[in-house]
Amino acid sequence: MNARPPAIFTLVSVPMIGKLGPGSEIIERARCKTCQENYREEVTFLDYQFDTWERAELIKAGSDNYAITRRLFDVFEQAGLKGFTTQPMKTSRGRIFDRIDPEHKVVIPEFLRWMVVGRADGPSGWWERGPVCPKCGRPEWKRTEAGAKALFAAVSGQSIPPRVISAASWSGDDVFLLTDPGPPVVTEHFKQVAEGQKVEGAVFSPAEWVA
C-alpha cells in the first residue's frame, strides 16, 4: 500500500474465563502420520461455557476462537474497524459458575463468535518456519528465543520483543493474523477504540513494520 501504515500491536492476550461447552461442534482429525503434527482445533459452532463473568467483553474461547459481546461488536463496527466477522454462538454456565453464583444473579450478555479474517505475513520473529510436510502441506513452526521471551513476558509483565510484519502484505485491516501460529495483530485505531471502551484484560504489545 502507498499510505504509511499505522502503528501496530500484538493482541497478546484477552481473558479466558471458561472453556468450550458441550454444545460446541468440532471437526476432529487424526494427526498427520508423516509429520506427526496435530491439526488445529476446527470449531464449526461455538458454545462457550463460562466459569465466571465479570464484565469481560472480548474473551478467548479456545486455541483459535474468540467471542465478543454484541455491544462491543456494535462499537467496533461503528468505529469502522475492519478485519473480522462474527457468527451466532451459544453461552452456558459451568459448575464453577453455579457454585460461585448459585442464584444466577449474574446475567451473561449476548456474545457472538468473533473471527479474525484479516491476513498479513511476517517475518514475525516469534516463530521460525520449517519445512513443509509433503503429506498434509503444513509448515513446521518452531518458537524462537524471542517468542519464548514473549510468552514469558506476557505472564510476568515484562517488556515483550516486538513481532515484525511485512508492510507490503498488509491490506488495511485493523486486526489480522499472520501465517505463524501467534495471536492477532491490531492497528493503533483498534487499540484506541478498545482502550476507550475499557476492554477488560486486553494486553497489547508494540509490533513493527518492515519494508
C-alpha positions as CSV (number, residue, x, y, z in Angstrom):
1,M,0.0,0.0,0.0
2,N,1.2,3.6,-0.7
3,A,-0.1,5.1,2.5
4,R,2.2,5.0,5.5
5,P,0.9,2.1,7.7
6,P,-0.2,2.9,11.2
7,A,1.4,1.8,14.5
8,I,0.6,-1.8,15.2
9,F,0.4,-4.0,18.3
10,T,0.2,-7.7,19.0
11,L,-3.0,-8.5,21.0
12,V,-1.0,-10.7,23.3
13,S,-3.9,-11.9,25.4
14,V,-7.6,-11.4,26.4
15,P,-9.4,-13.2,29.3
16,M,-10.0,-16.9,29.0
17,I,-12.7,-17.4,31.7
18,G,-14.1,-20.7,30.6
19,K,-13.8,-23.5,28.0
20,L,-15.6,-25.0,25.0
21,G,-19.0,-26.1,26.2
22,P,-20.9,-29.3,25.4
23,G,-22.9,-27.6,22.6
24,S,-19.7,-26.8,20.6
25,E,-19.5,-28.6,17.2
26,I,-15.9,-29.6,16.5
27,I,-14.3,-31.4,13.5
28,E,-11.7,-33.8,14.8
29,R,-8.9,-35.1,12.6
30,A,-6.2,-37.6,13.5
31,R,-2.7,-36.2,13.5
32,C,-0.7,-36.3,10.3
33,K,1.1,-39.7,10.1
34,T,4.0,-38.1,8.2
35,C,4.9,-35.1,10.3
36,Q,3.1,-36.2,13.5
37,E,1.6,-32.7,13.9
38,N,-1.9,-32.3,15.3
39,Y,-4.4,-30.3,13.3
40,R,-5.6,-27.1,14.8
41,E,-9.0,-27.4,16.6
42,E,-11.7,-26.6,14.0
43,V,-14.9,-25.4,15.6
44,T,-17.9,-25.1,13.4
45,F,-20.2,-23.9,16.1
46,L,-19.1,-22.3,19.4
47,D,-20.6,-22.9,22.8
48,Y,-18.6,-21.1,25.5
49,Q,-19.0,-22.4,29.0
50,F,-18.3,-19.7,31.5
51,D,-16.6,-20.3,34.8
52,T,-17.3,-16.7,35.8
53,W,-18.1,-13.4,34.1
54,E,-17.0,-10.0,35.4
55,R,-17.6,-7.7,32.5
56,A,-15.0,-9.1,30.1
57,E,-16.4,-8.3,26.6
58,L,-13.7,-9.8,24.4
59,I,-12.6,-13.3,25.5
60,K,-10.6,-16.2,24.2
61,A,-12.7,-19.3,23.7
62,G,-10.0,-21.9,22.7
63,S,-6.8,-22.1,20.7
64,D,-8.1,-20.1,17.7
65,N,-11.5,-18.9,18.9
66,Y,-12.7,-15.7,20.4
67,A,-16.0,-14.3,21.5
68,I,-17.3,-10.7,21.8
69,T,-20.3,-9.1,23.3
70,R,-22.9,-7.8,20.9
71,R,-22.4,-4.3,22.5
72,L,-18.7,-4.2,21.9
73,F,-19.1,-5.6,18.4
74,D,-21.5,-2.8,17.6
75,V,-19.0,-0.3,18.9
76,F,-16.2,-1.8,16.7
77,E,-18.5,-1.6,13.7
78,Q,-19.5,2.0,14.3
79,A,-15.8,2.9,14.7
80,G,-15.2,1.4,11.2
81,L,-12.8,-1.3,12.4
82,K,-12.0,-3.9,9.7
83,G,-10.6,-7.4,9.6
84,F,-13.2,-9.5,11.5
85,T,-16.6,-11.1,11.2
86,T,-19.0,-12.8,13.6
87,Q,-21.2,-15.8,13.9
88,P,-24.0,-16.7,16.3
89,M,-22.9,-18.8,19.3
90,K,-24.2,-20.3,22.5
91,T,-23.2,-19.4,26.0
92,S,-23.6,-21.7,29.0
93,R,-22.6,-21.9,32.7
94,G,-20.1,-24.4,34.1
95,R,-20.2,-26.0,37.5
96,I,-17.7,-23.5,38.9
97,F,-20.0,-20.6,37.9
98,D,-23.0,-22.3,39.5
99,R,-21.0,-22.7,42.7
100,I,-20.0,-19.0,42.6
101,D,-23.4,-17.7,41.7
102,P,-26.0,-20.4,42.6
103,E,-28.9,-18.0,42.4
104,H,-27.9,-16.9,38.8
105,K,-27.7,-13.2,39.7
106,V,-25.0,-12.6,37.1
107,V,-26.6,-12.2,33.7
108,I,-24.2,-13.1,30.8
109,P,-24.9,-10.7,27.9
110,E,-25.3,-11.8,24.3
111,F,-22.0,-13.0,22.9
112,L,-21.0,-13.5,19.2
113,R,-18.2,-15.7,17.9
114,W,-15.5,-13.2,16.8
115,M,-13.4,-14.4,13.9
116,V,-10.3,-12.6,12.6
117,V,-10.3,-12.8,8.8
118,G,-7.6,-10.2,8.1
119,R,-4.3,-11.6,7.0
120,A,-0.7,-10.4,6.6
121,D,2.8,-12.0,6.8
122,G,5.9,-12.0,8.9
123,P,8.9,-12.5,9.2
124,S,7.4,-12.2,12.7
125,G,10.4,-13.2,14.7
126,W,8.5,-15.2,17.3
127,W,8.4,-18.4,15.2
128,E,10.7,-19.9,12.6
129,R,9.1,-21.5,9.6
130,G,10.4,-25.1,8.9
131,P,9.9,-27.5,6.1
132,V,6.5,-28.2,4.6
133,C,5.1,-31.6,5.2
134,P,4.7,-33.4,1.8
135,K,1.6,-35.2,3.1
136,C,-0.6,-32.5,4.7
137,G,1.1,-29.4,3.2
138,R,1.6,-27.6,6.5
139,P,4.9,-26.0,7.5
140,E,6.6,-26.9,10.8
141,W,6.7,-23.9,13.2
142,K,9.4,-23.6,15.9
143,R,9.2,-21.0,18.6
144,T,12.3,-18.8,18.6
145,E,14.1,-17.4,21.6
146,A,12.2,-14.1,21.1
147,G,8.9,-16.0,21.0
148,A,9.8,-17.8,24.2
149,K,10.7,-14.5,25.9
150,A,7.4,-13.0,24.6
151,L,5.5,-15.9,26.1
152,F,7.2,-15.5,29.5
153,A,6.9,-11.7,29.4
154,A,3.2,-11.8,28.7
155,V,2.6,-13.6,32.1
156,S,5.3,-11.8,34.0
157,G,4.5,-8.2,32.9
158,Q,7.9,-7.7,31.4
159,S,8.6,-6.0,28.0
160,I,7.9,-8.2,25.0
161,P,10.1,-8.5,21.9
162,P,8.2,-7.0,19.0
163,R,6.8,-9.1,16.2
164,V,7.8,-7.9,12.8
165,I,5.3,-7.7,9.9
166,S,5.8,-7.0,6.2
167,A,4.1,-3.7,5.3
168,A,3.7,-4.9,1.8
169,S,1.5,-7.8,3.0
170,W,-1.0,-5.6,4.9
171,S,-4.3,-4.9,3.2
172,G,-5.6,-2.2,5.5
173,D,-7.3,-4.4,8.1
174,D,-7.4,-3.2,11.8
175,V,-7.0,-6.7,13.1
176,F,-5.2,-9.6,11.3
177,L,-3.5,-12.9,11.7
178,L,0.0,-13.8,10.4
179,T,0.9,-17.1,8.8
180,D,2.7,-18.1,12.1
181,P,0.7,-19.6,15.0
182,G,0.7,-16.4,17.0
183,P,-2.2,-14.2,18.3
184,P,-3.7,-11.3,16.2
185,V,-2.0,-8.1,15.4
186,V,-4.1,-4.8,15.6
187,T,-3.7,-1.3,14.5
188,E,-3.4,1.7,16.8
189,H,-7.0,2.6,15.9
190,F,-8.2,-0.8,17.2
191,K,-6.2,-0.3,20.3
192,Q,-7.6,3.2,20.9
193,V,-11.2,2.0,20.5
194,A,-10.7,-1.0,22.8
195,E,-9.0,1.2,25.5
196,G,-11.7,3.8,25.1
197,Q,-14.2,1.1,25.9
198,K,-12.1,-0.1,28.8
199,V,-12.0,-3.7,27.4
200,E,-11.1,-5.7,30.4
201,G,-8.0,-7.9,30.3
202,A,-6.8,-7.0,26.8
203,V,-2.9,-6.9,26.7
204,F,-1.2,-5.1,23.8
205,S,2.5,-5.1,22.9
206,P,4.1,-3.0,20.2
207,A,4.9,-4.7,16.9
208,E,7.0,-3.3,14.0
209,W,6.7,-3.0,10.2
210,V,9.4,-3.9,7.8
211,A,9.5,-3.0,4.1
